[in-house]
Amino acid sequence: MERKDIKVWYDQEGDYLEVMFENKAGYFRATDNDLVMEKVDEKGHILGFSVQQVSTAKKTPLEVTLAQVS
């Protein structure tokens, strides 16, 4: 199985977390959780996700399903 590097970036001041599985062009779109956005390519394949207000996860775990196009 091929190993992929996962990039994680956290901005403490903005309370923002970003996790990227692939470094490709794409765009962020909404999920069923207002705090989580998924990044997808033009075909809808998941490239990563972002979480706003990460510190709120200390009180309540975040739960979201990322949509994957077949």
PyMOL Python script that loads the backbone (N, CA, C, O; Angstrom):
from pymol import cmd

cmd.read_pdbstr("""\
ATOM      1  N   MET A   1       0.833  -1.176   0.000  1.00  0.00           N
ATOM      2  CA  MET A   1       0.000   0.000   0.000  1.00  0.00           C
ATOM      3  C   MET A   1       0.884   1.247   0.000  1.00  0.00           C
ATOM      4  O   MET A   1       1.835   1.344   0.776  1.00  0.00           O
ATOM      5  N   GLU A   2       0.565   2.182  -0.863  1.00  0.00           N
ATOM      6  CA  GLU A   2       1.347   3.398  -0.986  1.00  0.00           C
ATOM      7  C   GLU A   2       1.106   4.318   0.208  1.00  0.00           C
ATOM      8  O   GLU A   2      -0.036   4.529   0.617  1.00  0.00           O
ATOM      9  N   ARG A   3       2.161   4.851   0.750  1.00  0.00           N
ATOM     10  CA  ARG A   3       2.062   5.790   1.873  1.00  0.00           C
ATOM     11  C   ARG A   3       1.809   7.190   1.347  1.00  0.00           C
ATOM     12  O   ARG A   3       2.468   7.635   0.408  1.00  0.00           O
ATOM     13  N   LYS A   4       0.868   7.874   1.944  1.00  0.00           N
ATOM     14  CA  LYS A   4       0.601   9.260   1.572  1.00  0.00           C
ATOM     15  C   LYS A   4       0.920  10.141   2.764  1.00  0.00           C
ATOM     16  O   LYS A   4       0.615   9.796   3.905  1.00  0.00           O
ATOM     17  N   ASP A   5       1.530  11.270   2.494  1.00  0.00           N
ATOM     18  CA  ASP A   5       1.810  12.226   3.553  1.00  0.00           C
ATOM     19  C   ASP A   5       0.548  13.037   3.830  1.00  0.00           C
ATOM     20  O   ASP A   5      -0.106  13.527   2.909  1.00  0.00           O
ATOM     21  N   ILE A   6       0.223  13.166   5.086  1.00  0.00           N
ATOM     22  CA  ILE A   6      -0.917  13.970   5.506  1.00  0.00           C
ATOM     23  C   ILE A   6      -0.372  15.247   6.121  1.00  0.00           C
ATOM     24  O   ILE A   6       0.480  15.201   7.009  1.00  0.00           O
ATOM     25  N   LYS A   7      -0.857  16.371   5.655  1.00  0.00           N
ATOM     26  CA  LYS A   7      -0.423  17.678   6.158  1.00  0.00           C
ATOM     27  C   LYS A   7      -1.464  18.195   7.145  1.00  0.00           C
ATOM     28  O   LYS A   7      -2.657  18.236   6.843  1.00  0.00           O
ATOM     29  N   VAL A   8      -0.999  18.587   8.325  1.00  0.00           N
ATOM     30  CA  VAL A   8      -1.879  19.127   9.355  1.00  0.00           C
ATOM     31  C   VAL A   8      -1.392  20.519   9.708  1.00  0.00           C
ATOM     32  O   VAL A   8      -0.210  20.718   9.991  1.00  0.00           O
ATOM     33  N   TRP A   9      -2.296  21.474   9.691  1.00  0.00           N
ATOM     34  CA  TRP A   9      -1.963  22.848  10.007  1.00  0.00           C
ATOM     35  C   TRP A   9      -2.984  23.382  10.999  1.00  0.00           C
ATOM     36  O   TRP A   9      -4.188  23.246  10.786  1.00  0.00           O
ATOM     37  N   TYR A  10      -2.512  23.989  12.083  1.00  0.00           N
ATOM     38  CA  TYR A  10      -3.397  24.563  13.087  1.00  0.00           C
ATOM     39  C   TYR A  10      -3.029  26.013  13.339  1.00  0.00           C
ATOM     40  O   TYR A  10      -1.868  26.334  13.591  1.00  0.00           O
ATOM     41  N   ASP A  11      -4.023  26.885  13.270  1.00  0.00           N
ATOM     42  CA  ASP A  11      -3.843  28.304  13.566  1.00  0.00           C
ATOM     43  C   ASP A  11      -4.494  28.560  14.920  1.00  0.00           C
ATOM     44  O   ASP A  11      -5.718  28.638  15.024  1.00  0.00           O
ATOM     45  N   GLN A  12      -3.669  28.691  15.952  1.00  0.00           N
ATOM     46  CA  GLN A  12      -4.179  28.852  17.310  1.00  0.00           C
ATOM     47  C   GLN A  12      -4.986  30.142  17.457  1.00  0.00           C
ATOM     48  O   GLN A  12      -6.038  30.146  18.097  1.00  0.00           O
ATOM     49  N   GLU A  13      -4.507  31.219  16.876  1.00  0.00           N
ATOM     50  CA  GLU A  13      -5.208  32.498  16.988  1.00  0.00           C
ATOM     51  C   GLU A  13      -6.590  32.435  16.332  1.00  0.00           C
ATOM     52  O   GLU A  13      -7.564  32.959  16.874  1.00  0.00           O
ATOM     53  N   GLY A  14      -6.669  31.801  15.184  1.00  0.00           N
ATOM     54  CA  GLY A  14      -7.941  31.676  14.473  1.00  0.00           C
ATOM     55  C   GLY A  14      -8.759  30.477  14.912  1.00  0.00           C
ATOM     56  O   GLY A  14      -9.909  30.325  14.501  1.00  0.00           O
ATOM     57  N   ASP A  15      -8.160  29.603  15.764  1.00  0.00           N
ATOM     58  CA  ASP A  15      -8.818  28.386  16.249  1.00  0.00           C
ATOM     59  C   ASP A  15      -9.297  27.544  15.064  1.00  0.00           C
ATOM     60  O   ASP A  15     -10.450  27.116  15.013  1.00  0.00           O
ATOM     61  N   TYR A  16      -8.380  27.315  14.106  1.00  0.00           N
ATOM     62  CA  TYR A  16      -8.700  26.688  12.820  1.00  0.00           C
ATOM     63  C   TYR A  16      -7.726  25.549  12.551  1.00  0.00           C
ATOM     64  O   TYR A  16      -6.514  25.724  12.671  1.00  0.00           O
ATOM     65  N   LEU A  17      -8.246  24.395  12.191  1.00  0.00           N
ATOM     66  CA  LEU A  17      -7.441  23.214  11.874  1.00  0.00           C
ATOM     67  C   LEU A  17      -7.702  22.818  10.434  1.00  0.00           C
ATOM     68  O   LEU A  17      -8.844  22.804   9.975  1.00  0.00           O
ATOM     69  N   GLU A  18      -6.618  22.493   9.721  1.00  0.00           N
ATOM     70  CA  GLU A  18      -6.755  22.028   8.343  1.00  0.00           C
ATOM     71  C   GLU A  18      -5.942  20.753   8.180  1.00  0.00           C
ATOM     72  O   GLU A  18      -4.781  20.700   8.588  1.00  0.00           O
ATOM     73  N   VAL A  19      -6.541  19.726   7.588  1.00  0.00           N
ATOM     74  CA  VAL A  19      -5.883  18.443   7.347  1.00  0.00           C
ATOM     75  C   VAL A  19      -6.004  18.146   5.861  1.00  0.00           C
ATOM     76  O   VAL A  19      -7.113  18.078   5.330  1.00  0.00           O
ATOM     77  N   MET A  20      -4.873  17.969   5.186  1.00  0.00           N
ATOM     78  CA  MET A  20      -4.860  17.691   3.746  1.00  0.00           C
ATOM     79  C   MET A  20      -4.258  16.319   3.473  1.00  0.00           C
ATOM     80  O   MET A  20      -3.166  16.001   3.944  1.00  0.00           O
ATOM     81  N   PHE A  21      -4.980  15.518   2.713  1.00  0.00           N
ATOM     82  CA  PHE A  21      -4.521  14.194   2.318  1.00  0.00           C
ATOM     83  C   PHE A  21      -3.735  14.256   1.008  1.00  0.00           C
ATOM     84  O   PHE A  21      -2.835  13.450   0.773  1.00  0.00           O
ATOM     85  N   GLU A  22      -4.087  15.223   0.159  1.00  0.00           N
ATOM     86  CA  GLU A  22      -3.414  15.405  -1.127  1.00  0.00           C
ATOM     87  C   GLU A  22      -3.238  16.889  -1.396  1.00  0.00           C
ATOM     88  O   GLU A  22      -4.106  17.693  -1.056  1.00  0.00           O
ATOM     89  N   ASN A  23      -2.117  17.255  -2.005  1.00  0.00           N
ATOM     90  CA  ASN A  23      -1.843  18.635  -2.364  1.00  0.00           C
ATOM     91  C   ASN A  23      -2.235  18.851  -3.822  1.00  0.00           C
ATOM     92  O   ASN A  23      -1.385  18.857  -4.713  1.00  0.00           O
ATOM     93  N   LYS A  24      -3.541  19.028  -4.051  1.00  0.00           N
ATOM     94  CA  LYS A  24      -4.071  19.236  -5.393  1.00  0.00           C
ATOM     95  C   LYS A  24      -5.032  20.413  -5.375  1.00  0.00           C
ATOM     96  O   LYS A  24      -5.525  20.814  -4.321  1.00  0.00           O
ATOM     97  N   ALA A  25      -5.290  20.955  -6.550  1.00  0.00           N
ATOM     98  CA  ALA A  25      -6.276  22.027  -6.670  1.00  0.00           C
ATOM     99  C   ALA A  25      -7.651  21.498  -6.294  1.00  0.00           C
ATOM    100  O   ALA A  25      -7.992  20.354  -6.594  1.00  0.00           O
ATOM    101  N   GLY A  26      -8.422  22.326  -5.647  1.00  0.00           N
ATOM    102  CA  GLY A  26      -9.766  21.937  -5.259  1.00  0.00           C
ATOM    103  C   GLY A  26     -10.463  23.087  -4.573  1.00  0.00           C
ATOM    104  O   GLY A  26      -9.993  24.225  -4.603  1.00  0.00           O
ATOM    105  N   TYR A  27     -11.577  22.785  -3.961  1.00  0.00           N
ATOM    106  CA  TYR A  27     -12.347  23.819  -3.277  1.00  0.00           C
ATOM    107  C   TYR A  27     -13.006  23.226  -2.033  1.00  0.00           C
ATOM    108  O   TYR A  27     -13.212  22.016  -1.937  1.00  0.00           O
ATOM    109  N   PHE A  28     -13.331  24.103  -1.083  1.00  0.00           N
ATOM    110  CA  PHE A  28     -13.996  23.678   0.137  1.00  0.00           C
ATOM    111  C   PHE A  28     -15.505  23.756  -0.060  1.00  0.00           C
ATOM    112  O   PHE A  28     -16.021  24.676  -0.695  1.00  0.00           O
ATOM    113  N   ARG A  29     -16.199  22.766   0.500  1.00  0.00           N
ATOM    114  CA  ARG A  29     -17.661  22.790   0.472  1.00  0.00           C
ATOM    115  C   ARG A  29     -18.189  22.365   1.842  1.00  0.00           C
ATOM    116  O   ARG A  29     -17.500  21.711   2.624  1.00  0.00           O
ATOM    117  N   ALA A  30     -19.416  22.752   2.098  1.00  0.00           N
ATOM    118  CA  ALA A  30     -20.038  22.508   3.399  1.00  0.00           C
ATOM    119  C   ALA A  30     -20.285  21.019   3.633  1.00  0.00           C
ATOM    120  O   ALA A  30     -20.426  20.236   2.693  1.00  0.00           O
ATOM    121  N   THR A  31     -20.332  20.653   4.911  1.00  0.00           N
ATOM    122  CA  THR A  31     -20.720  19.305   5.332  1.00  0.00           C
ATOM    123  C   THR A  31     -21.969  19.438   6.202  1.00  0.00           C
ATOM    124  O   THR A  31     -22.526  20.529   6.326  1.00  0.00           O
ATOM    125  N   ASP A  32     -22.403  18.346   6.796  1.00  0.00           N
ATOM    126  CA  ASP A  32     -23.577  18.403   7.664  1.00  0.00           C
ATOM    127  C   ASP A  32     -23.262  18.993   9.037  1.00  0.00           C
ATOM    128  O   ASP A  32     -24.157  19.123   9.872  1.00  0.00           O
ATOM    129  N   ASN A  33     -22.004  19.349   9.279  1.00  0.00           N
ATOM    130  CA  ASN A  33     -21.595  20.008  10.514  1.00  0.00           C
ATOM    131  C   ASN A  33     -21.114  21.414  10.150  1.00  0.00           C
ATOM    132  O   ASN A  33     -20.201  21.562   9.339  1.00  0.00           O
ATOM    133  N   ASP A  34     -21.714  22.435  10.735  1.00  0.00           N
ATOM    134  CA  ASP A  34     -21.378  23.824  10.400  1.00  0.00           C
ATOM    135  C   ASP A  34     -19.917  24.191  10.647  1.00  0.00           C
ATOM    136  O   ASP A  34     -19.425  25.160  10.068  1.00  0.00           O
ATOM    137  N   LEU A  35     -19.217  23.442  11.489  1.00  0.00           N
ATOM    138  CA  LEU A  35     -17.830  23.745  11.811  1.00  0.00           C
ATOM    139  C   LEU A  35     -16.832  23.067  10.868  1.00  0.00           C
ATOM    140  O   LEU A  35     -15.649  23.408  10.877  1.00  0.00           O
ATOM    141  N   VAL A  36     -17.290  22.123  10.067  1.00  0.00           N
ATOM    142  CA  VAL A  36     -16.391  21.316   9.234  1.00  0.00           C
ATOM    143  C   VAL A  36     -16.684  21.548   7.751  1.00  0.00           C
ATOM    144  O   VAL A  36     -17.835  21.516   7.315  1.00  0.00           O
ATOM    145  N   MET A  37     -15.616  21.782   6.988  1.00  0.00           N
ATOM    146  CA  MET A  37     -15.696  21.898   5.529  1.00  0.00           C
ATOM    147  C   MET A  37     -14.808  20.806   4.941  1.00  0.00           C
ATOM    148  O   MET A  37     -13.758  20.490   5.500  1.00  0.00           O
ATOM    149  N   GLU A  38     -15.226  20.232   3.821  1.00  0.00           N
ATOM    150  CA  GLU A  38     -14.385  19.242   3.154  1.00  0.00           C
ATOM    151  C   GLU A  38     -13.805  19.856   1.890  1.00  0.00           C
ATOM    152  O   GLU A  38     -14.480  20.614   1.193  1.00  0.00           O
ATOM    153  N   LYS A  39     -12.544  19.525   1.597  1.00  0.00           N
ATOM    154  CA  LYS A  39     -11.916  19.995   0.364  1.00  0.00           C
ATOM    155  C   LYS A  39     -11.967  18.860  -0.641  1.00  0.00           C
ATOM    156  O   LYS A  39     -11.555  17.735  -0.354  1.00  0.00           O
ATOM    157  N   VAL A  40     -12.479  19.171  -1.824  1.00  0.00           N
ATOM    158  CA  VAL A  40     -12.624  18.168  -2.877  1.00  0.00           C
ATOM    159  C   VAL A  40     -12.011  18.676  -4.179  1.00  0.00           C
ATOM    160  O   VAL A  40     -11.853  19.881  -4.374  1.00  0.00           O
ATOM    161  N   ASP A  41     -11.669  17.740  -5.067  1.00  0.00           N
ATOM    162  CA  ASP A  41     -11.190  18.128  -6.387  1.00  0.00           C
ATOM    163  C   ASP A  41     -12.391  18.281  -7.322  1.00  0.00           C
ATOM    164  O   ASP A  41     -13.536  18.172  -6.885  1.00  0.00           O
ATOM    165  N   GLU A  42     -12.133  18.531  -8.600  1.00  0.00           N
ATOM    166  CA  GLU A  42     -13.210  18.772  -9.561  1.00  0.00           C
ATOM    167  C   GLU A  42     -14.117  17.557  -9.773  1.00  0.00           C
ATOM    168  O   GLU A  42     -15.237  17.699 -10.262  1.00  0.00           O
ATOM    169  N   LYS A  43     -13.641  16.372  -9.409  1.00  0.00           N
ATOM    170  CA  LYS A  43     -14.450  15.156  -9.540  1.00  0.00           C
ATOM    171  C   LYS A  43     -15.149  14.783  -8.237  1.00  0.00           C
ATOM    172  O   LYS A  43     -15.884  13.797  -8.186  1.00  0.00           O
ATOM    173  N   GLY A  44     -14.924  15.565  -7.187  1.00  0.00           N
ATOM    174  CA  GLY A  44     -15.568  15.313  -5.903  1.00  0.00           C
ATOM    175  C   GLY A  44     -14.799  14.409  -4.962  1.00  0.00           C
ATOM    176  O   GLY A  44     -15.325  14.018  -3.920  1.00  0.00           O
ATOM    177  N   HIS A  45     -13.544  14.060  -5.309  1.00  0.00           N
ATOM    178  CA  HIS A  45     -12.722  13.218  -4.442  1.00  0.00           C
ATOM    179  C   HIS A  45     -12.191  14.044  -3.271  1.00  0.00           C
ATOM    180  O   HIS A  45     -11.748  15.178  -3.457  1.00  0.00           O
ATOM    181  N   ILE A  46     -12.235  13.484  -2.086  1.00  0.00           N
ATOM    182  CA  ILE A  46     -11.813  14.175  -0.881  1.00  0.00           C
ATOM    183  C   ILE A  46     -10.301  14.422  -0.892  1.00  0.00           C
ATOM    184  O   ILE A  46      -9.510  13.498  -1.079  1.00  0.00           O
ATOM    185  N   LEU A  47      -9.919  15.680  -0.689  1.00  0.00           N
ATOM    186  CA  LEU A  47      -8.514  16.060  -0.591  1.00  0.00           C
ATOM    187  C   LEU A  47      -8.127  16.387   0.845  1.00  0.00           C
ATOM    188  O   LEU A  47      -6.949  16.343   1.201  1.00  0.00           O
ATOM    189  N   GLY A  48      -9.122  16.714   1.668  1.00  0.00           N
ATOM    190  CA  GLY A  48      -8.861  17.065   3.049  1.00  0.00           C
ATOM    191  C   GLY A  48     -10.087  17.670   3.691  1.00  0.00           C
ATOM    192  O   GLY A  48     -11.193  17.599   3.155  1.00  0.00           O
ATOM    193  N   PHE A  49      -9.870  18.271   4.856  1.00  0.00           N
ATOM    194  CA  PHE A  49     -10.977  18.919   5.549  1.00  0.00           C
ATOM    195  C   PHE A  49     -10.442  20.006   6.467  1.00  0.00           C
ATOM    196  O   PHE A  49      -9.254  20.037   6.790  1.00  0.00           O
ATOM    197  N   SER A  50     -11.333  20.896   6.880  1.00  0.00           N
ATOM    198  CA  SER A  50     -10.975  21.948   7.831  1.00  0.00           C
ATOM    199  C   SER A  50     -12.022  21.997   8.933  1.00  0.00           C
ATOM    200  O   SER A  50     -13.185  21.647   8.737  1.00  0.00           O
ATOM    201  N   VAL A  51     -11.565  22.447  10.108  1.00  0.00           N
ATOM    202  CA  VAL A  51     -12.449  22.567  11.261  1.00  0.00           C
ATOM    203  C   VAL A  51     -12.271  23.957  11.851  1.00  0.00           C
ATOM    204  O   VAL A  51     -11.155  24.353  12.188  1.00  0.00           O
ATOM    205  N   GLN A  52     -13.357  24.692  11.978  1.00  0.00           N
ATOM    206  CA  GLN A  52     -13.340  25.990  12.632  1.00  0.00           C
ATOM    207  C   GLN A  52     -13.699  25.798  14.100  1.00  0.00           C
ATOM    208  O   GLN A  52     -14.366  24.829  14.462  1.00  0.00           O
ATOM    209  N   GLN A  53     -13.262  26.712  14.930  1.00  0.00           N
ATOM    210  CA  GLN A  53     -13.547  26.679  16.365  1.00  0.00           C
ATOM    211  C   GLN A  53     -13.184  25.318  16.975  1.00  0.00           C
ATOM    212  O   GLN A  53     -13.988  24.700  17.672  1.00  0.00           O
ATOM    213  N   VAL A  54     -11.974  24.876  16.700  1.00  0.00           N
ATOM    214  CA  VAL A  54     -11.492  23.569  17.153  1.00  0.00           C
ATOM    215  C   VAL A  54     -11.588  23.421  18.665  1.00  0.00           C
ATOM    216  O   VAL A  54     -11.847  22.323  19.159  1.00  0.00           O
ATOM    217  N   SER A  55     -11.387  24.486  19.394  1.00  0.00           N
ATOM    218  CA  SER A  55     -11.399  24.392  20.852  1.00  0.00           C
ATOM    219  C   SER A  55     -12.753  23.947  21.398  1.00  0.00           C
ATOM    220  O   SER A  55     -12.821  23.466  22.529  1.00  0.00           O
ATOM    221  N   THR A  56     -13.817  24.093  20.637  1.00  0.00           N
ATOM    222  CA  THR A  56     -15.133  23.628  21.097  1.00  0.00           C
ATOM    223  C   THR A  56     -15.177  22.109  21.188  1.00  0.00           C
ATOM    224  O   THR A  56     -16.032  21.559  21.882  1.00  0.00           O
ATOM    225  N   ALA A  57     -14.270  21.426  20.500  1.00  0.00           N
ATOM    226  CA  ALA A  57     -14.236  19.957  20.535  1.00  0.00           C
ATOM    227  C   ALA A  57     -13.819  19.443  21.910  1.00  0.00           C
ATOM    228  O   ALA A  57     -14.005  18.263  22.207  1.00  0.00           O
ATOM    229  N   LYS A  58     -13.263  20.303  22.746  1.00  0.00           N
ATOM    230  CA  LYS A  58     -12.922  19.898  24.105  1.00  0.00           C
ATOM    231  C   LYS A  58     -14.188  19.592  24.901  1.00  0.00           C
ATOM    232  O   LYS A  58     -14.186  18.744  25.793  1.00  0.00           O
ATOM    233  N   LYS A  59     -15.265  20.294  24.565  1.00  0.00           N
ATOM    234  CA  LYS A  59     -16.525  20.140  25.279  1.00  0.00           C
ATOM    235  C   LYS A  59     -17.423  19.082  24.640  1.00  0.00           C
ATOM    236  O   LYS A  59     -18.057  18.290  25.338  1.00  0.00           O
ATOM    237  N   THR A  60     -17.472  19.077  23.322  1.00  0.00           N
ATOM    238  CA  THR A  60     -18.330  18.158  22.578  1.00  0.00           C
ATOM    239  C   THR A  60     -17.552  17.624  21.381  1.00  0.00           C
ATOM    240  O   THR A  60     -17.070  18.412  20.567  1.00  0.00           O
ATOM    241  N   PRO A  61     -17.420  16.322  21.254  1.00  0.00           N
ATOM    242  CA  PRO A  61     -16.709  15.781  20.088  1.00  0.00           C
ATOM    243  C   PRO A  61     -17.402  16.168  18.777  1.00  0.00           C
ATOM    244  O   PRO A  61     -18.630  16.176  18.693  1.00  0.00           O
ATOM    245  N   LEU A  62     -16.607  16.483  17.770  1.00  0.00           N
ATOM    246  CA  LEU A  62     -17.153  16.769  16.449  1.00  0.00           C
ATOM    247  C   LEU A  62     -17.363  15.457  15.709  1.00  0.00           C
ATOM    248  O   LEU A  62     -16.540  14.545  15.787  1.00  0.00           O
ATOM    249  N   GLU A  63     -18.463  15.376  14.998  1.00  0.00           N
ATOM    250  CA  GLU A  63     -18.722  14.175  14.212  1.00  0.00           C
ATOM    251  C   GLU A  63     -19.267  14.597  12.862  1.00  0.00           C
ATOM    252  O   GLU A  63     -20.209  15.386  12.780  1.00  0.00           O
ATOM    253  N   VAL A  64     -18.669  14.066  11.802  1.00  0.00           N
ATOM    254  CA  VAL A  64     -19.093  14.401  10.455  1.00  0.00           C
ATOM    255  C   VAL A  64     -18.695  13.273   9.511  1.00  0.00           C
ATOM    256  O   VAL A  64     -17.688  12.600   9.730  1.00  0.00           O
ATOM    257  N   THR A  65     -19.479  13.070   8.470  1.00  0.00           N
ATOM    258  CA  THR A  65     -19.154  12.100   7.424  1.00  0.00           C
ATOM    259  C   THR A  65     -18.721  12.877   6.198  1.00  0.00           C
ATOM    260  O   THR A  65     -19.466  13.724   5.705  1.00  0.00           O
ATOM    261  N   LEU A  66     -17.524  12.598   5.699  1.00  0.00           N
ATOM    262  CA  LEU A  66     -17.052  13.246   4.484  1.00  0.00           C
ATOM    263  C   LEU A  66     -17.588  12.470   3.291  1.00  0.00           C
ATOM    264  O   LEU A  66     -17.471  11.246   3.241  1.00  0.00           O
ATOM    265  N   ALA A  67     -18.167  13.165   2.345  1.00  0.00           N
ATOM    266  CA  ALA A  67     -18.765  12.517   1.175  1.00  0.00           C
ATOM    267  C   ALA A  67     -17.686  12.154   0.174  1.00  0.00           C
ATOM    268  O   ALA A  67     -16.868  12.997  -0.196  1.00  0.00           O
ATOM    269  N   GLN A  68     -17.678  10.925  -0.261  1.00  0.00           N
ATOM    270  CA  GLN A  68     -16.705  10.469  -1.255  1.00  0.00           C
ATOM    271  C   GLN A  68     -17.452  10.061  -2.514  1.00  0.00           C
ATOM    272  O   GLN A  68     -18.366   9.239  -2.458  1.00  0.00           O
ATOM    273  N   VAL A  69     -17.069  10.627  -3.638  1.00  0.00           N
ATOM    274  CA  VAL A  69     -17.667  10.263  -4.920  1.00  0.00           C
ATOM    275  C   VAL A  69     -17.019   8.988  -5.410  1.00  0.00           C
ATOM    276  O   VAL A  69     -15.796   8.863  -5.347  1.00  0.00           O
ATOM    277  N   SER A  70     -17.788   8.052  -5.890  1.00  0.00           N
ATOM    278  CA  SER A  70     -17.250   6.784  -6.412  1.00  0.00           C
ATOM    279  C   SER A  70     -16.679   6.954  -7.791  1.00  0.00           C
ATOM    280  O   SER A  70     -16.185   5.991  -8.378  1.00  0.00           O
TER     281      SER A  70
END
""", "prot")
cmd.dss("prot")
cmd.show_as("cartoon", "prot")
cmd.util.cbc("prot")
cmd.orient("prot")
